[in-house]
Amino acid sequence: MAERDPAEVRLWQMTLVRLAGILIVLLGMWVAGKSAGDMLRMVGGLALMAAGAGITLFLPQRLLKRGDK
């Protein structure tokens, strides 16, 4: 069986990282929405949303740069 094309593998890695980031954002939205006035849970949800956004936006670019070496 032939090996997969490295570009295809990199594409799937970046796609999975983006999907994971979006899922983290959605989890943060759920936590913030269920906080019901609890500021600690609200801040935790917002932090998850920010972390997920950072993963979605910046981690695929780092993977791309790592693959160029």
All heavy atoms as TSV, in Angstrom:
chain	resi	resn	atom	element	x	y	z
A	1	MET	N	N	0.832	-1.173	0.000
A	1	MET	CA	C	0.000	0.000	0.000
A	1	MET	C	C	0.886	1.249	0.000
A	1	MET	O	O	1.860	1.333	0.732
A	1	MET	CB	C	-0.903	-0.034	1.223
A	1	MET	CG	C	-1.846	1.119	1.318
A	1	MET	SD	S	-2.940	0.927	2.728
A	1	MET	CE	C	-4.473	0.990	1.867
A	2	ALA	N	N	0.560	2.182	-0.830
A	2	ALA	CA	C	1.360	3.396	-0.969
A	2	ALA	C	C	1.124	4.333	0.212
A	2	ALA	O	O	0.056	4.363	0.811
A	2	ALA	CB	C	0.988	4.109	-2.262
A	3	GLU	N	N	2.160	5.087	0.543
A	3	GLU	CA	C	2.031	6.068	1.621
A	3	GLU	C	C	1.190	7.239	1.149
A	3	GLU	O	O	1.108	7.540	-0.030
A	3	GLU	CB	C	3.414	6.558	2.042
A	3	GLU	CG	C	4.189	5.560	2.834
A	3	GLU	CD	C	5.420	6.182	3.452
A	3	GLU	OE1	O	5.342	7.331	3.906
A	3	GLU	OE2	O	6.445	5.507	3.465
A	4	ARG	N	N	0.615	7.918	2.117
A	4	ARG	CA	C	-0.205	9.085	1.794
A	4	ARG	C	C	0.691	10.272	1.456
A	4	ARG	O	O	1.820	10.388	1.932
A	4	ARG	CB	C	-1.071	9.464	2.977
A	4	ARG	CG	C	-2.083	8.390	3.317
A	4	ARG	CD	C	-2.949	8.868	4.399
A	4	ARG	NE	N	-4.214	9.250	3.770
A	4	ARG	CZ	C	-5.295	9.561	4.440
A	4	ARG	NH1	N	-5.274	9.584	5.737
A	4	ARG	NH2	N	-6.402	9.866	3.813
A	5	ASP	N	N	0.147	11.154	0.673
A	5	ASP	CA	C	0.842	12.375	0.302
A	5	ASP	C	C	1.017	13.244	1.559
A	5	ASP	O	O	0.048	13.456	2.304
A	5	ASP	CB	C	0.023	13.118	-0.755
A	5	ASP	CG	C	0.692	14.370	-1.266
A	5	ASP	OD1	O	1.917	14.501	-1.081
A	5	ASP	OD2	O	-0.007	15.213	-1.853
A	6	PRO	N	N	2.222	13.743	1.829
A	6	PRO	CA	C	2.430	14.565	3.039
A	6	PRO	C	C	1.552	15.816	3.063
A	6	PRO	O	O	1.130	16.258	4.137
A	6	PRO	CB	C	3.904	14.945	2.965
A	6	PRO	CG	C	4.525	13.924	2.096
A	6	PRO	CD	C	3.467	13.475	1.135
A	7	ALA	N	N	1.261	16.375	1.898
A	7	ALA	CA	C	0.398	17.560	1.861
A	7	ALA	C	C	-1.028	17.209	2.304
A	7	ALA	O	O	-1.692	18.004	2.986
A	7	ALA	CB	C	0.379	18.150	0.462
A	8	GLU	N	N	-1.484	16.026	1.935
A	8	GLU	CA	C	-2.819	15.597	2.347
A	8	GLU	C	C	-2.869	15.378	3.858
A	8	GLU	O	O	-3.830	15.758	4.526
A	8	GLU	CB	C	-3.209	14.317	1.620
A	8	GLU	CG	C	-4.590	13.815	1.983
A	8	GLU	CD	C	-4.932	12.503	1.319
A	8	GLU	OE1	O	-4.082	11.934	0.611
A	8	GLU	OE2	O	-6.056	12.028	1.534
A	9	VAL	N	N	-1.827	14.783	4.392
A	9	VAL	CA	C	-1.755	14.561	5.843
A	9	VAL	C	C	-1.769	15.901	6.569
A	9	VAL	O	O	-2.485	16.075	7.567
A	9	VAL	CB	C	-0.498	13.740	6.197
A	9	VAL	CG1	C	-0.295	13.669	7.700
A	9	VAL	CG2	C	-0.591	12.347	5.591
A	10	ARG	N	N	-1.002	16.852	6.087
A	10	ARG	CA	C	-0.953	18.184	6.704
A	10	ARG	C	C	-2.307	18.875	6.623
A	10	ARG	O	O	-2.745	19.526	7.573
A	10	ARG	CB	C	0.125	19.032	6.025
A	10	ARG	CG	C	0.433	20.282	6.789
A	10	ARG	CD	C	1.579	21.076	6.209
A	10	ARG	NE	N	2.602	20.227	5.617
A	10	ARG	CZ	C	3.275	20.566	4.533
A	10	ARG	NH1	N	3.050	21.699	3.924
A	10	ARG	NH2	N	4.209	19.775	4.052
A	11	LEU	N	N	-3.000	18.721	5.495
A	11	LEU	CA	C	-4.327	19.311	5.340
A	11	LEU	C	C	-5.292	18.738	6.382
A	11	LEU	O	O	-6.044	19.480	7.016
A	11	LEU	CB	C	-4.852	19.059	3.928
A	11	LEU	CG	C	-6.301	19.482	3.679
A	11	LEU	CD1	C	-6.413	20.989	3.748
A	11	LEU	CD2	C	-6.779	18.962	2.346
A	12	TRP	N	N	-5.268	17.422	6.570
A	12	TRP	CA	C	-6.148	16.802	7.548
A	12	TRP	C	C	-5.787	17.224	8.965
A	12	TRP	O	O	-6.673	17.418	9.807
A	12	TRP	CB	C	-6.128	15.282	7.412
A	12	TRP	CG	C	-7.021	14.819	6.306
A	12	TRP	CD1	C	-6.640	14.299	5.119
A	12	TRP	CD2	C	-8.449	14.872	6.288
A	12	TRP	NE1	N	-7.749	14.017	4.353
A	12	TRP	CE2	C	-8.869	14.348	5.047
A	12	TRP	CE3	C	-9.411	15.297	7.185
A	12	TRP	CZ2	C	-10.212	14.252	4.697
A	12	TRP	CZ3	C	-10.745	15.194	6.837
A	12	TRP	CH2	C	-11.130	14.685	5.606
A	13	GLN	N	N	-4.509	17.383	9.250
A	13	GLN	CA	C	-4.098	17.846	10.574
A	13	GLN	C	C	-4.649	19.244	10.844
A	13	GLN	O	O	-5.199	19.505	11.922
A	13	GLN	CB	C	-2.573	17.872	10.693
A	13	GLN	CG	C	-1.930	16.534	10.821
A	13	GLN	CD	C	-0.410	16.629	10.801
A	13	GLN	OE1	O	0.162	17.655	10.433
A	13	GLN	NE2	N	0.246	15.543	11.196
A	14	MET	N	N	-4.498	20.129	9.875
A	14	MET	CA	C	-4.988	21.499	10.058
A	14	MET	C	C	-6.508	21.525	10.178
A	14	MET	O	O	-7.062	22.287	10.974
A	14	MET	CB	C	-4.515	22.393	8.908
A	14	MET	CG	C	-3.034	22.666	8.946
A	14	MET	SD	S	-2.457	23.934	7.813
A	14	MET	CE	C	-2.956	23.313	6.240
A	15	THR	N	N	-7.192	20.689	9.412
A	15	THR	CA	C	-8.645	20.635	9.487
A	15	THR	C	C	-9.103	20.150	10.860
A	15	THR	O	O	-10.030	20.719	11.449
A	15	THR	CB	C	-9.203	19.711	8.386
A	15	THR	OG1	O	-8.798	20.224	7.116
A	15	THR	CG2	C	-10.710	19.625	8.448
A	16	LEU	N	N	-8.456	19.119	11.387
A	16	LEU	CA	C	-8.826	18.608	12.702
A	16	LEU	C	C	-8.527	19.614	13.808
A	16	LEU	O	O	-9.293	19.739	14.771
A	16	LEU	CB	C	-8.121	17.280	12.964
A	16	LEU	CG	C	-8.621	16.116	12.111
A	16	LEU	CD1	C	-7.753	14.881	12.353
A	16	LEU	CD2	C	-10.070	15.818	12.406
A	17	VAL	N	N	-7.436	20.361	13.664
A	17	VAL	CA	C	-7.122	21.404	14.650
A	17	VAL	C	C	-8.184	22.491	14.619
A	17	VAL	O	O	-8.654	22.947	15.668
A	17	VAL	CB	C	-5.713	21.986	14.396
A	17	VAL	CG1	C	-5.503	23.274	15.159
A	17	VAL	CG2	C	-4.658	20.973	14.768
A	18	ARG	N	N	-8.595	22.889	13.430
A	18	ARG	CA	C	-9.652	23.911	13.324
A	18	ARG	C	C	-10.956	23.426	13.936
A	18	ARG	O	O	-11.633	24.175	14.652
A	18	ARG	CB	C	-9.861	24.291	11.864
A	18	ARG	CG	C	-8.760	25.132	11.294
A	18	ARG	CD	C	-9.062	25.523	9.855
A	18	ARG	NE	N	-7.984	26.290	9.287
A	18	ARG	CZ	C	-7.236	25.869	8.276
A	18	ARG	NH1	N	-7.479	24.714	7.703
A	18	ARG	NH2	N	-6.258	26.632	7.818
A	19	LEU	N	N	-11.337	22.181	13.647
A	19	LEU	CA	C	-12.564	21.638	14.218
A	19	LEU	C	C	-12.490	21.548	15.738
A	19	LEU	O	O	-13.464	21.839	16.433
A	19	LEU	CB	C	-12.864	20.268	13.614
A	19	LEU	CG	C	-13.361	20.266	12.176
A	19	LEU	CD1	C	-13.471	18.842	11.656
A	19	LEU	CD2	C	-14.694	20.974	12.065
A	20	ALA	N	N	-11.336	21.159	16.259
A	20	ALA	CA	C	-11.160	21.102	17.714
A	20	ALA	C	C	-11.308	22.496	18.328
A	20	ALA	O	O	-11.951	22.657	19.373
A	20	ALA	CB	C	-9.801	20.513	18.053
A	21	GLY	N	N	-10.742	23.501	17.670
A	21	GLY	CA	C	-10.880	24.870	18.162
A	21	GLY	C	C	-12.321	25.337	18.170
A	21	GLY	O	O	-12.784	25.970	19.129
A	22	ILE	N	N	-13.067	24.993	17.133
A	22	ILE	CA	C	-14.479	25.375	17.065
A	22	ILE	C	C	-15.269	24.670	18.159
A	22	ILE	O	O	-16.148	25.266	18.791
A	22	ILE	CB	C	-15.043	25.077	15.661
A	22	ILE	CG1	C	-14.437	26.047	14.661
A	22	ILE	CG2	C	-16.563	25.167	15.650
A	22	ILE	CD1	C	-14.722	25.709	13.212
A	23	LEU	N	N	-14.965	23.404	18.418
A	23	LEU	CA	C	-15.649	22.678	19.491
A	23	LEU	C	C	-15.343	23.291	20.858
A	23	LEU	O	O	-16.224	23.362	21.727
A	23	LEU	CB	C	-15.272	21.206	19.463
A	23	LEU	CG	C	-15.851	20.398	18.299
A	23	LEU	CD1	C	-15.301	18.978	18.311
A	23	LEU	CD2	C	-17.360	20.395	18.351
A	24	ILE	N	N	-14.117	23.758	21.048
A	24	ILE	CA	C	-13.763	24.413	22.311
A	24	ILE	C	C	-14.526	25.725	22.458
A	24	ILE	O	O	-15.010	26.055	23.537
A	24	ILE	CB	C	-12.241	24.615	22.414
A	24	ILE	CG1	C	-11.548	23.263	22.542
A	24	ILE	CG2	C	-11.869	25.510	23.593
A	24	ILE	CD1	C	-10.044	23.313	22.421
A	25	VAL	N	N	-14.667	26.468	21.357
A	25	VAL	CA	C	-15.465	27.704	21.396
A	25	VAL	C	C	-16.910	27.387	21.773
A	25	VAL	O	O	-17.512	28.068	22.611
A	25	VAL	CB	C	-15.397	28.447	20.042
A	25	VAL	CG1	C	-16.433	29.556	19.980
A	25	VAL	CG2	C	-14.006	29.014	19.809
A	26	LEU	N	N	-17.478	26.363	21.155
A	26	LEU	CA	C	-18.859	25.992	21.465
A	26	LEU	C	C	-19.011	25.549	22.918
A	26	LEU	O	O	-20.007	25.880	23.572
A	26	LEU	CB	C	-19.333	24.894	20.517
A	26	LEU	CG	C	-19.538	25.315	19.064
A	26	LEU	CD1	C	-19.873	24.101	18.206
A	26	LEU	CD2	C	-20.614	26.374	18.959
A	27	LEU	N	N	-18.031	24.822	23.438
A	27	LEU	CA	C	-18.060	24.439	24.844
A	27	LEU	C	C	-18.031	25.678	25.736
A	27	LEU	O	O	-18.773	25.768	26.726
A	27	LEU	CB	C	-16.881	23.522	25.164
A	27	LEU	CG	C	-16.746	23.089	26.628
A	27	LEU	CD1	C	-17.924	22.227	27.040
A	27	LEU	CD2	C	-15.429	22.357	26.834
A	28	GLY	N	N	-17.191	26.640	25.385
A	28	GLY	CA	C	-17.133	27.884	26.150
A	28	GLY	C	C	-18.441	28.649	26.100
A	28	GLY	O	O	-18.884	29.213	27.106
A	29	MET	N	N	-19.091	28.644	24.933
A	29	MET	CA	C	-20.397	29.308	24.829
A	29	MET	C	C	-21.428	28.609	25.707
A	29	MET	O	O	-22.256	29.259	26.352
A	29	MET	CB	C	-20.849	29.321	23.374
A	29	MET	CG	C	-20.034	30.235	22.491
A	29	MET	SD	S	-20.460	30.088	20.750
A	29	MET	CE	C	-22.049	30.880	20.732
A	30	TRP	N	N	-21.376	27.277	25.755
A	30	TRP	CA	C	-22.312	26.525	26.581
A	30	TRP	C	C	-22.076	26.808	28.064
A	30	TRP	O	O	-23.026	27.028	28.814
A	30	TRP	CB	C	-22.169	25.033	26.278
A	30	TRP	CG	C	-23.102	24.190	27.066
A	30	TRP	CD1	C	-24.437	24.026	26.863
A	30	TRP	CD2	C	-22.769	23.408	28.214
A	30	TRP	NE1	N	-24.942	23.173	27.805
A	30	TRP	CE2	C	-23.949	22.779	28.646
A	30	TRP	CE3	C	-21.585	23.169	28.895
A	30	TRP	CZ2	C	-23.978	21.939	29.746
A	30	TRP	CZ3	C	-21.613	22.335	29.985
A	30	TRP	CH2	C	-22.792	21.726	30.390
A	31	VAL	N	N	-20.814	26.814	28.471
A	31	VAL	CA	C	-20.488	27.092	29.878
A	31	VAL	C	C	-20.920	28.506	30.251
A	31	VAL	O	O	-21.525	28.722	31.306
A	31	VAL	CB	C	-18.975	26.882	30.139
A	31	VAL	CG1	C	-18.565	27.424	31.497
A	31	VAL	CG2	C	-18.616	25.415	30.019
A	32	ALA	N	N	-20.637	29.476	29.394
A	32	ALA	CA	C	-21.023	30.861	29.688
A	32	ALA	C	C	-22.539	31.003	29.709
A	32	ALA	O	O	-23.093	31.744	30.537
A	32	ALA	CB	C	-20.411	31.800	28.650
A	33	GLY	N	N	-23.227	30.299	28.827
A	33	GLY	CA	C	-24.681	30.379	28.792
A	33	GLY	C	C	-25.336	29.740	29.999
A	33	GLY	O	O	-26.424	30.145	30.412
A	34	LYS	N	N	-24.712	28.738	30.588
A	34	LYS	CA	C	-25.251	28.053	31.760
A	34	LYS	C	C	-24.804	28.684	33.069
A	34	LYS	O	O	-25.127	28.178	34.133
A	34	LYS	CB	C	-24.820	26.574	31.757
A	34	LYS	CG	C	-25.417	25.763	30.659
A	34	LYS	CD	C	-26.850	25.477	30.967
A	34	LYS	CE	C	-27.432	24.529	29.945
A	34	LYS	NZ	N	-28.811	24.213	30.234
A	35	SER	N	N	-24.064	29.778	33.003
A	35	SER	CA	C	-23.496	30.349	34.228
A	35	SER	C	C	-24.565	30.938	35.141
A	35	SER	O	O	-24.399	30.923	36.357
A	35	SER	CB	C	-22.454	31.415	33.887
A	35	SER	OG	O	-23.081	32.512	33.263
A	36	ALA	N	N	-25.650	31.467	34.612
A	36	ALA	CA	C	-26.773	32.005	35.400
A	36	ALA	C	C	-26.308	32.965	36.496
A	36	ALA	O	O	-26.689	32.836	37.654
A	36	ALA	CB	C	-27.603	30.871	35.981
A	37	GLY	N	N	-25.456	33.898	36.129
A	37	GLY	CA	C	-25.023	34.917	37.073
A	37	GLY	C	C	-23.771	34.577	37.851
A	37	GLY	O	O	-23.256	35.419	38.585
A	38	ASP	N	N	-23.275	33.375	37.747
A	38	ASP	CA	C	-22.038	32.982	38.425
A	38	ASP	C	C	-20.860	33.516	37.615
A	38	ASP	O	O	-20.566	33.031	36.530
A	38	ASP	CB	C	-21.976	31.452	38.536
A	38	ASP	CG	C	-20.751	30.974	39.290
A	38	ASP	OD1	O	-20.075	31.811	39.921
A	38	ASP	OD2	O	-20.480	29.759	39.239
A	39	MET	N	N	-20.208	34.536	38.145
A	39	MET	CA	C	-19.154	35.213	37.383
A	39	MET	C	C	-17.955	34.304	37.104
A	39	MET	O	O	-17.330	34.416	36.065
A	39	MET	CB	C	-18.682	36.469	38.128
A	39	MET	CG	C	-19.670	37.609	38.063
A	39	MET	SD	S	-20.035	38.089	36.346
A	39	MET	CE	C	-18.533	38.879	35.898
A	40	LEU	N	N	-17.642	33.399	38.018
A	40	LEU	CA	C	-16.502	32.504	37.815
A	40	LEU	C	C	-16.749	31.592	36.612
A	40	LEU	O	O	-15.868	31.405	35.772
A	40	LEU	CB	C	-16.235	31.682	39.079
A	40	LEU	CG	C	-14.986	30.811	39.058
A	40	LEU	CD1	C	-13.746	31.669	38.853
A	40	LEU	CD2	C	-14.879	30.016	40.334
A	41	ARG	N	N	-17.951	31.037	36.508
A	41	ARG	CA	C	-18.281	30.201	35.350
A	41	ARG	C	C	-18.332	31.040	34.072
A	41	ARG	O	O	-17.951	30.563	33.001
A	41	ARG	CB	C	-19.610	29.495	35.560
A	41	ARG	CG	C	-19.502	28.353	36.551
A	41	ARG	CD	C	-20.768	27.594	36.655
A	41	ARG	NE	N	-20.850	26.676	35.510
A	41	ARG	CZ	C	-21.886	25.901	35.275
A	41	ARG	NH1	N	-22.926	25.934	36.068
A	41	ARG	NH2	N	-21.891	25.094	34.234
A	42	MET	N	N	-18.824	32.259	34.171
A	42	MET	CA	C	-18.877	33.136	33.001
A	42	MET	C	C	-17.472	33.425	32.486
A	42	MET	O	O	-17.204	33.325	31.281
A	42	MET	CB	C	-19.587	34.448	33.346
A	42	MET	CG	C	-19.605	35.457	32.211
A	42	MET	SD	S	-20.647	34.982	30.837
A	42	MET	CE	C	-22.242	35.278	31.541
A	43	VAL	N	N	-16.568	33.744	33.388
A	43	VAL	CA	C	-15.178	34.024	32.996
A	43	VAL	C	C	-14.531	32.763	32.429
A	43	VAL	O	O	-13.790	32.819	31.445
A	43	VAL	CB	C	-14.379	34.591	34.197
A	43	VAL	CG1	C	-12.895	34.648	33.888
A	43	VAL	CG2	C	-14.901	35.963	34.569
A	44	GLY	N	N	-14.816	31.614	33.026
A	44	GLY	CA	C	-14.294	30.357	32.502
A	44	GLY	C	C	-14.790	30.078	31.092
A	44	GLY	O	O	-14.028	29.644	30.226
A	45	GLY	N	N	-16.080	30.333	30.854
A	45	GLY	CA	C	-16.633	30.154	29.514
A	45	GLY	C	C	-16.011	31.102	28.511
A	45	GLY	O	O	-15.691	30.710	27.380
A	46	LEU	N	N	-15.821	32.345	28.912
A	46	LEU	CA	C	-15.192	33.314	28.018
A	46	LEU	C	C	-13.737	32.946	27.734
A	46	LEU	O	O	-13.251	33.129	26.615
A	46	LEU	CB	C	-15.298	34.719	28.607
A	46	LEU	CG	C	-16.723	35.296	28.693
A	46	LEU	CD1	C	-16.708	36.637	29.424
A	46	LEU	CD2	C	-17.340	35.437	27.322
A	47	ALA	N	N	-13.055	32.421	28.749
A	47	ALA	CA	C	-11.663	31.994	28.549
A	47	ALA	C	C	-11.603	30.816	27.576
A	47	ALA	O	O	-10.708	30.759	26.721
A	47	ALA	CB	C	-11.027	31.626	29.883
A	48	LEU	N	N	-12.541	29.876	27.695
A	48	LEU	CA	C	-12.591	28.766	26.750
A	48	LEU	C	C	-12.865	29.264	25.331
A	48	LEU	O	O	-12.284	28.767	24.365
A	48	LEU	CB	C	-13.680	27.764	27.159
A	48	LEU	CG	C	-13.316	26.746	28.213
A	48	LEU	CD1	C	-14.546	25.948	28.622
A	48	LEU	CD2	C	-12.239	25.816	27.715
A	49	MET	N	N	-13.755	30.239	25.223
A	49	MET	CA	C	-14.044	30.794	23.898
A	49	MET	C	C	-12.803	31.449	23.296
A	49	MET	O	O	-12.503	31.259	22.109
A	49	MET	CB	C	-15.188	31.812	23.990
A	49	MET	CG	C	-16.533	31.178	24.265
A	49	MET	SD	S	-17.827	32.362	24.624
A	49	MET	CE	C	-17.851	33.323	23.145
A	50	ALA	N	N	-12.073	32.191	24.108
A	50	ALA	CA	C	-10.864	32.853	23.620
A	50	ALA	C	C	-9.796	31.828	23.243
A	50	ALA	O	O	-9.122	31.968	22.217
A	50	ALA	CB	C	-10.329	33.815	24.682
A	51	ALA	N	N	-9.652	30.779	24.068
A	51	ALA	CA	C	-8.667	29.741	23.763
A	51	ALA	C	C	-9.028	29.019	22.471
A	51	ALA	O	O	-8.165	28.752	21.622
A	51	ALA	CB	C	-8.578	28.750	24.917
A	52	GLY	N	N	-10.290	28.694	22.296
A	52	GLY	CA	C	-10.726	28.031	21.069
A	52	GLY	C	C	-10.528	28.893	19.841
A	52	GLY	O	O	-10.124	28.402	18.784
A	53	ALA	N	N	-10.790	30.183	19.981
A	53	ALA	CA	C	-10.570	31.093	18.853
A	53	ALA	C	C	-9.084	31.168	18.510
A	53	ALA	O	O	-8.714	31.164	17.323
A	53	ALA	CB	C	-11.109	32.489	19.187
A	54	GLY	N	N	-8.245	31.217	19.519
A	54	GLY	CA	C	-6.806	31.246	19.266
A	54	GLY	C	C	-6.323	29.974	18.590
A	54	GLY	O	O	-5.510	30.018	17.656
A	55	ILE	N	N	-6.844	28.842	19.037
A	55	ILE	CA	C	-6.473	27.572	18.408
A	55	ILE	C	C	-6.922	27.547	16.957
A	55	ILE	O	O	-6.170	27.157	16.060
A	55	ILE	CB	C	-7.078	26.394	19.203
A	55	ILE	CG1	C	-6.356	26.237	20.533
A	55	ILE	CG2	C	-7.037	25.102	18.402
A	55	ILE	CD1	C	-7.028	25.279	21.492
A	56	THR	N	N	-8.146	27.971	16.710
A	56	THR	CA	C	-8.695	27.946	15.350
A	56	THR	C	C	-7.933	28.875	14.416
A	56	THR	O	O	-7.705	28.541	13.247
A	56	THR	CB	C	-10.179	28.345	15.374
A	56	THR	OG1	O	-10.880	27.433	16.222
A	56	THR	CG2	C	-10.792	28.302	13.989
A	57	LEU	N	N	-7.524	30.024	14.915
A	57	LEU	CA	C	-6.894	31.016	14.051
A	57	LEU	C	C	-5.391	30.830	13.883
A	57	LEU	O	O	-4.859	31.033	12.787
A	57	LEU	CB	C	-7.171	32.418	14.591
A	57	LEU	CG	C	-8.626	32.871	14.531
A	57	LEU	CD1	C	-8.785	34.210	15.245
A	57	LEU	CD2	C	-9.113	32.955	13.106
A	58	PHE	N	N	-4.688	30.458	14.952
A	58	PHE	CA	C	-3.236	30.505	14.916
A	58	PHE	C	C	-2.532	29.153	14.839
A	58	PHE	O	O	-1.444	29.053	14.291
A	58	PHE	CB	C	-2.704	31.281	16.117
A	58	PHE	CG	C	-3.213	32.696	16.169
A	58	PHE	CD1	C	-3.979	33.133	17.231
A	58	PHE	CD2	C	-2.945	33.577	15.140
A	58	PHE	CE1	C	-4.459	34.427	17.272
A	58	PHE	CE2	C	-3.431	34.863	15.165
A	58	PHE	CZ	C	-4.189	35.300	16.232
A	59	LEU	N	N	-3.108	28.108	15.400
A	59	LEU	CA	C	-2.420	26.823	15.416
A	59	LEU	C	C	-2.253	26.210	14.021
A	59	LEU	O	O	-1.194	25.649	13.736
A	59	LEU	CB	C	-3.123	25.864	16.362
A	59	LEU	CG	C	-2.301	24.679	16.855
A	59	LEU	CD1	C	-1.009	25.146	17.511
A	59	LEU	CD2	C	-3.110	23.851	17.815
A	60	PRO	N	N	-3.235	26.314	13.112
A	60	PRO	CA	C	-2.991	25.780	11.758
A	60	PRO	C	C	-1.830	26.474	11.041
A	60	PRO	O	O	-1.073	25.833	10.306
A	60	PRO	CB	C	-4.310	26.025	11.020
A	60	PRO	CG	C	-5.332	26.029	12.085
A	60	PRO	CD	C	-4.650	26.674	13.268
A	61	GLN	N	N	-1.647	27.762	11.279
A	61	GLN	CA	C	-0.521	28.475	10.668
A	61	GLN	C	C	0.800	27.957	11.224
A	61	GLN	O	O	1.776	27.824	10.485
A	61	GLN	CB	C	-0.638	29.973	10.931
A	61	GLN	CG	C	-1.795	30.610	10.206
A	61	GLN	CD	C	-1.982	32.065	10.596
A	61	GLN	OE1	O	-1.325	32.569	11.514
A	61	GLN	NE2	N	-2.865	32.746	9.897
A	62	ARG	N	N	0.837	27.644	12.520
A	62	ARG	CA	C	2.060	27.102	13.119
A	62	ARG	C	C	2.349	25.706	12.563
A	62	ARG	O	O	3.500	25.361	12.349
A	62	ARG	CB	C	1.940	27.052	14.634
A	62	ARG	CG	C	1.707	28.429	15.209
A	62	ARG	CD	C	2.547	28.891	16.285
A	62	ARG	NE	N	3.714	28.175	16.624
A	62	ARG	CZ	C	4.271	28.246	17.807
A	62	ARG	NH1	N	3.721	28.983	18.745
A	62	ARG	NH2	N	5.370	27.611	18.051
A	63	LEU	N	N	1.306	24.918	12.333
A	63	LEU	CA	C	1.494	23.605	11.736
A	63	LEU	C	C	2.046	23.741	10.315
A	63	LEU	O	O	2.882	22.951	9.894
A	63	LEU	CB	C	0.175	22.825	11.695
A	63	LEU	CG	C	-0.310	22.247	13.009
A	63	LEU	CD1	C	-1.698	21.640	12.829
A	63	LEU	CD2	C	0.647	21.204	13.527
A	64	LEU	N	N	1.556	24.721	9.590
A	64	LEU	CA	C	2.023	24.950	8.235
A	64	LEU	C	C	3.494	25.344	8.226
A	64	LEU	O	O	4.285	24.832	7.442
A	64	LEU	CB	C	1.187	26.035	7.548
A	64	LEU	CG	C	1.503	26.317	6.092
A	64	LEU	CD1	C	1.204	25.090	5.244
A	64	LEU	CD2	C	0.680	27.492	5.605
A	65	LYS	N	N	3.889	26.223	9.130
A	65	LYS	CA	C	5.290	26.647	9.226
A	65	LYS	C	C	6.186	25.487	9.649
A	65	LYS	O	O	7.305	25.362	9.182
A	65	LYS	CB	C	5.443	27.809	10.191
A	65	LYS	CG	C	4.875	29.096	9.662
A	65	LYS	CD	C	5.025	30.219	10.664
A	65	LYS	CE	C	4.369	31.484	10.160
A	65	LYS	NZ	N	4.421	32.553	11.164
A	66	ARG	N	N	5.682	24.637	10.540
A	66	ARG	CA	C	6.459	23.498	10.996
A	66	ARG	C	C	6.705	22.514	9.839
A	66	ARG	O	O	7.763	21.922	9.737
A	66	ARG	CB	C	5.725	22.781	12.127
A	66	ARG	CG	C	6.537	21.642	12.712
A	66	ARG	CD	C	5.742	20.873	13.704
A	66	ARG	NE	N	4.799	20.048	12.946
A	66	ARG	CZ	C	3.971	19.187	13.479
A	66	ARG	NH1	N	3.908	19.077	14.780
A	66	ARG	NH2	N	3.175	18.465	12.735
A	67	GLY	N	N	5.728	22.387	8.964
A	67	GLY	CA	C	5.870	21.466	7.830
A	67	GLY	C	C	6.804	21.976	6.754
A	67	GLY	O	O	7.324	21.205	5.951
A	68	ASP	N	N	7.078	23.283	6.728
A	68	ASP	CA	C	7.971	23.851	5.709
A	68	ASP	C	C	9.429	23.620	6.024
A	68	ASP	O	O	10.278	23.826	5.170
A	68	ASP	CB	C	7.713	25.357	5.577
A	68	ASP	CG	C	6.380	25.640	4.881
A	68	ASP	OD1	O	5.882	24.729	4.205
A	68	ASP	OD2	O	5.864	26.750	5.036
A	69	LYS	N	N	9.756	23.223	7.228
A	69	LYS	CA	C	11.161	23.044	7.605
A	69	LYS	C	C	11.799	21.888	6.905
A	69	LYS	O	O	11.292	20.945	6.502
A	69	LYS	CB	C	11.271	22.862	9.117
A	69	LYS	CG	C	10.978	24.142	9.860
A	69	LYS	CD	C	11.157	23.922	11.343
A	69	LYS	CE	C	10.868	25.212	12.101
A	69	LYS	NZ	N	10.961	25.033	13.504
